[in-house]
């Protein structure tokens, strides 16, 4: 059985210390960052080319283009 992206995220959500989960879609040139808020709910932050992508858990902000630079 093949594990889907939803299955992987579901499994990761069970990790109490995990605060951020990022998915990079190479074909669509999009970055989806799910961030756990103060209430423990996961909030989607969706970035496309031209946006500044924030990875709050490691205090990094970078242009979306930089994510795809070597692709």
CORHU-V929589 format. One record per run of one state. SS is the DSSP state (a for helix, b for strand, c for the rest). FROM is the first residue (numbers start at 1). TO is the last residue. If there is no record, write none. Layout:
# CORHU-V929589
ss=SS from=FROM to=TO
ss=SS from=FROM to=TO
This chain:
# CORHU-V929589
ss=c from=1 to=4
ss=a from=5 to=13
ss=c from=14 to=19
ss=b from=20 to=25
ss=c from=26 to=29
ss=b from=30 to=36
ss=c from=37 to=41
ss=b from=42 to=48
ss=c from=49 to=51
ss=b from=52 to=55
ss=a from=56 to=58
ss=c from=59 to=59
ss=b from=60 to=63
ss=a from=64 to=67
ss=c from=68 to=71
